[in-house]
Amino acid sequence: MKSHARVVVIGGGVVGASVLYHLTKAGWPDVLLIERAELTSGSTWHAAGGMHTVNGDPNVAKLQQYTIGLYKEIEAISGQSCGVHITGGIMLAGTRERLDWLKMAKARGRYLGMELELISVDEAAQLFPLMDKKHFTGAMYDPIEGHVDPYGVTHAYAKSAQIGGAEIVRQTRVTDLKPRADGTWDVITPAGNVHAEHVVNAAGLWAREVGRMVGLELPVLAMEHQYLITGDMPELAGRKEQMHCIDFEGEIYIRQERGGMLMGTYERAGVPWSEVQTPWDFGQDLLPNDLERIAPSLEIGFEHFPSLGEAGIKKVVNGPFTFAPDGNPLIGPVKGLKNYWVACGVMAGFSQGGGVGLSLAHWMVDGDPGADVWAMDVARYGDWATLKYTNAKVRENYSRRFSIRFPNEELTAARPLRTTPIYEKLAAEHAVFGDYCGLEHALWFAPSAAEAEDHFSFRRSNAHPHVGAECTAVGQAVGLLEISNYGKFEIRGPAAAEWLSRIMANRVPAVGRIALTPMLNERGKLIGDFTICRAAEEHFFLIGTYAAEVHYLRWFERHLPPSGVSVRPCAMEYLGLSVAGPASRALLQTLVREDLSTAAFPFMSFRRMDVGMVPAYVGRVSFTGELGYEMWITADYQRALCASLCAAGRDFGLKFCGGRALNALRIEKSFGTWAREYRPIYGPFEAGLGRFVDFKKDEFIGRGAALEEQGSGGRLKLMTFVIDATDADALGDEPILHEGRAVGWVTSGAYGHRVRQSLALGYVPAELAGVDSGFEIEIIGQRHRAIAQSGAPLDPAGQLMRK
Ligand SMILES: Cc1cc2nc3c(=O)[nH]c(=O)nc-3n(C[C@H](O)[C@H](O)[C@H](O)COP(=O)(O)OP(=O)(O)OC[C@H]3O[C@@H](n4cnc5c(N)ncnc54)[C@H](O)[C@@H]3O)c2cc1C
């Protein structure tokens, strides 16, 4: 084994092998993969090898398309067959809701270039004759589904990497990782140590253990997973290979395996494997079968596909594989650890392994994944994703693998975990809560305890009128919103202003002022959007998206100078309340000594004030587009501040408002938000944030690329649409059609209660920016006329918030 390598990849499953191949392809041949046993010795060897392009996140779906397309390439390079069978697949719906879901998935596929087709039950039965039609209401056909040989794929990646210069060492376990002062690593093995510039944790079933070598507790857990193979079936003899089939109601997947059928299930009563520690001596082993556990699914399966029941069971496979709490992979660099990368939690290695390898290799070689990988970024989890939290969430995710997630459905596992001091007060006001990074936050307020629950639906739900009343209160009187779930950073030091000026695209505000700013990467793409509040010459607060806190910190760490600036995340230290609406000033004026008139405290001001008895930072800014104030206080004061605002608010028609109202209010103002409108695939001018890019500054990250985009106008344009929709609004990811052709996609949608219109924000090609007619947006399989707006539907000139 060599003693130095640019990269050591730990783990020779399908993911590690793909990372290795992609590193050589990206121009780093000096790479070494170390495998504990033989290649595929983790979960890879016993996988069913199924692959498909459909995924809830369009960006992950694109990487799945890439993975499936890659097999030809690695077969050609390596000469190793991947055993690819493209059979096509059908997804069967047994309920109206599932059919709606399929319609939405098909619509999403439209702008991803996927050829998905909705078909009748009769057509489905022609494609998949083993089904009993009476259990189903409709289906979707995907021509690009099939399966591969897990051994073949892994070896094809490995051989292709070796041809590109990589080395692979087998039967050698990495037992420890020791960082050097310069950020490189000593990789410790019984066969000797390797000095590596970078290490990649692709240890699959042992990813947690390899994380613990460097003090990292990765949120992954293995679940036992079973599939069975039936005896040979006369129905299959002499016929073309059966296609893949997913039966959502039965919660099973089926495909042909030689003369019989393979049937697997994600059972409700899923069982985790090795909850705390994965044994190092687990080899190419299988777990004992437990047909009892999957009996309910099998029963339905045999009812829905009767000939499978008659064929008898030839073989059962029970093996473990790992999941992150939301079921998506965990990839990327890890905050606080230089040159330590992860590529783990990949639950669909044969659909996602290629995309994971590609993105990680680009990230390492070019400093940027080259695609929008937010849904897979390890940074989406913070310290709150503890071992037990992960356990509860992974079980939930596994058991719901084939369940519909409604847009207004909040999952219940691991809750409540984090609460703010006013949680009980909000509950007493009949709040319906949602979970955001493990933190409970009010979504909407019901008129009574009995009504405080969401009725799940793709259409306007029982919450609709109550969210409407909250929006009306903000538009006509004053609303009280908890805004604790924003991310916050305290930045201090003599070099703080200079550093912020370099890292953010907008100018740094003067003391007592606020500035909105995008944060760009070197390619001039959006990697964050912030509110900068300047409390003193050397003291700033940065307010942004809490879910992206670790992602931001990773970037800050990378760009911090050795001294002169300190960055401290303080999201849960400073909690927030906001009052917004025309009466908000009069209300707040009863609690503060300072003059709140526009002359004395204009829009975008920021100041330390006592609100009643509570010391607070008060900013004159609001995401609602109305006159409004945001108040930041340490957690110990939140209850008192809330009580003071409620007492003072009685004379002003104060009403509690939740996150759903805030979402509708910001869409009426065409205000975007991180992970929806603002993502690293868009530039600031495309996203309508050009006015927050200050080219008067000589230097900031992304300046050159942003300048170019200003000149060209960019490829895309974020637009606001008013939709002719009556009972279901756009939610996000619906296709935008122009003259019948899919040209773009919706990023957010909601009913705008103040303007009484169904609204959506979305991207279209820049050449359609000035066009207002000819658009349609498809909502649950129905196309609706959509009129593009030239400005925000509410108060386009922004007068209300400046009053
Ligand atoms: C029953 C079953 C059916 C499945 N069906 C499908 C399917 O149809 N389609 C699909 O896409 N996916 C399927 N999967 C999931 C698929 O197996 C995984 O997505 C995939 O195997 C993950 O690969 P990996 O490389 O991340 O992990 P692993 O395969 O676990 O590989 C990790 C490797 O790292 C090595 N390693 C760990 N620690 C060290 C160390 N310290 N030093 C050196 N080496 C180390 C291990 O020996 C192992 O070889 C299935 C899984 C199971 C169990």
PDBQT file of the ligand as one rigid body, heavy atoms in Angstrom, charges set to zero:
ROOT
HETATM    1  C1  LIG A 901     -32.070  -6.048   1.078  1.00  0.00    +0.000 C 
HETATM    2  C2  LIG A 901     -31.636  -4.807   0.382  1.00  0.00    +0.000 A 
HETATM    3  C3  LIG A 901     -32.176  -4.448  -0.842  1.00  0.00    +0.000 A 
HETATM    4  C4  LIG A 901     -31.768  -3.269  -1.472  1.00  0.00    +0.000 A 
HETATM    5  N1  LIG A 901     -32.284  -2.963  -2.693  1.00  0.00    +0.000 NA
HETATM    6  C5  LIG A 901     -31.848  -1.859  -3.339  1.00  0.00    +0.000 A 
HETATM    7  C6  LIG A 901     -32.328  -1.557  -4.640  1.00  0.00    +0.000 A 
HETATM    8  O1  LIG A 901     -33.134  -2.270  -5.201  1.00  0.00    +0.000 OA
HETATM    9  N2  LIG A 901     -31.856  -0.427  -5.250  1.00  0.00    +0.000 N 
HETATM   10  C7  LIG A 901     -30.946   0.408  -4.651  1.00  0.00    +0.000 A 
HETATM   11  O2  LIG A 901     -30.558   1.413  -5.244  1.00  0.00    +0.000 OA
HETATM   12  N3  LIG A 901     -30.497   0.138  -3.409  1.00  0.00    +0.000 NA
HETATM   13  C8  LIG A 901     -30.916  -0.979  -2.738  1.00  0.00    +0.000 A 
HETATM   14  N4  LIG A 901     -30.433  -1.244  -1.492  1.00  0.00    +0.000 N 
HETATM   15  C9  LIG A 901     -29.576  -0.245  -0.841  1.00  0.00    +0.000 C 
HETATM   16  C10 LIG A 901     -28.135  -0.314  -1.322  1.00  0.00    +0.000 C 
HETATM   17  O3  LIG A 901     -27.643  -1.539  -0.947  1.00  0.00    +0.000 OA
HETATM   18  C11 LIG A 901     -27.340   0.842  -0.715  1.00  0.00    +0.000 C 
HETATM   19  O4  LIG A 901     -27.873   2.066  -1.179  1.00  0.00    +0.000 OA
HETATM   20  C12 LIG A 901     -25.878   0.790  -1.089  1.00  0.00    +0.000 C 
HETATM   21  O5  LIG A 901     -25.361  -0.486  -0.943  1.00  0.00    +0.000 OA
HETATM   22  C13 LIG A 901     -25.049   1.737  -0.242  1.00  0.00    +0.000 C 
HETATM   23  O6  LIG A 901     -23.712   1.592  -0.602  1.00  0.00    +0.000 OA
HETATM   24  P1  LIG A 901     -22.521   2.194   0.234  1.00  0.00    +0.000 P 
HETATM   25  O7  LIG A 901     -21.309   2.095  -0.601  1.00  0.00    +0.000 OA
HETATM   26  O8  LIG A 901     -22.889   3.519   0.748  1.00  0.00    +0.000 OA
HETATM   27  O9  LIG A 901     -22.400   1.291   1.544  1.00  0.00    +0.000 OA
HETATM   28  P2  LIG A 901     -21.893  -0.191   1.801  1.00  0.00    +0.000 P 
HETATM   29  O10 LIG A 901     -22.335  -1.099   0.740  1.00  0.00    +0.000 OA
HETATM   30  O11 LIG A 901     -22.268  -0.528   3.194  1.00  0.00    +0.000 OA
HETATM   31  O12 LIG A 901     -20.327  -0.091   1.649  1.00  0.00    +0.000 OA
HETATM   32  C14 LIG A 901     -19.482   0.393   2.637  1.00  0.00    +0.000 C 
HETATM   33  C15 LIG A 901     -18.147  -0.312   2.490  1.00  0.00    +0.000 C 
HETATM   34  O13 LIG A 901     -17.226   0.294   3.371  1.00  0.00    +0.000 OA
HETATM   35  C16 LIG A 901     -16.398  -0.695   3.935  1.00  0.00    +0.000 C 
HETATM   36  N5  LIG A 901     -15.868  -0.136   5.177  1.00  0.00    +0.000 N 
HETATM   37  C17 LIG A 901     -16.567   0.325   6.232  1.00  0.00    +0.000 A 
HETATM   38  N6  LIG A 901     -15.753   0.770   7.198  1.00  0.00    +0.000 NA
HETATM   39  C18 LIG A 901     -14.504   0.608   6.743  1.00  0.00    +0.000 A 
HETATM   40  C19 LIG A 901     -13.231   0.879   7.320  1.00  0.00    +0.000 A 
HETATM   41  N7  LIG A 901     -13.114   1.407   8.532  1.00  0.00    +0.000 N 
HETATM   42  N8  LIG A 901     -12.150   0.586   6.591  1.00  0.00    +0.000 NA
HETATM   43  C20 LIG A 901     -12.267   0.065   5.341  1.00  0.00    +0.000 A 
HETATM   44  N9  LIG A 901     -13.437  -0.241   4.775  1.00  0.00    +0.000 NA
HETATM   45  C21 LIG A 901     -14.556   0.042   5.462  1.00  0.00    +0.000 A 
HETATM   46  C22 LIG A 901     -17.332  -1.868   4.127  1.00  0.00    +0.000 C 
HETATM   47  O14 LIG A 901     -16.660  -3.093   4.250  1.00  0.00    +0.000 OA
HETATM   48  C23 LIG A 901     -18.196  -1.772   2.887  1.00  0.00    +0.000 C 
HETATM   49  O15 LIG A 901     -17.715  -2.556   1.842  1.00  0.00    +0.000 OA
HETATM   50  C24 LIG A 901     -30.815  -2.423  -0.846  1.00  0.00    +0.000 A 
HETATM   51  C25 LIG A 901     -30.266  -2.797   0.376  1.00  0.00    +0.000 A 
HETATM   52  C26 LIG A 901     -30.669  -3.967   0.996  1.00  0.00    +0.000 A 
HETATM   53  C27 LIG A 901     -30.052  -4.323   2.292  1.00  0.00    +0.000 C 
ENDROOT
TORSDOF 0
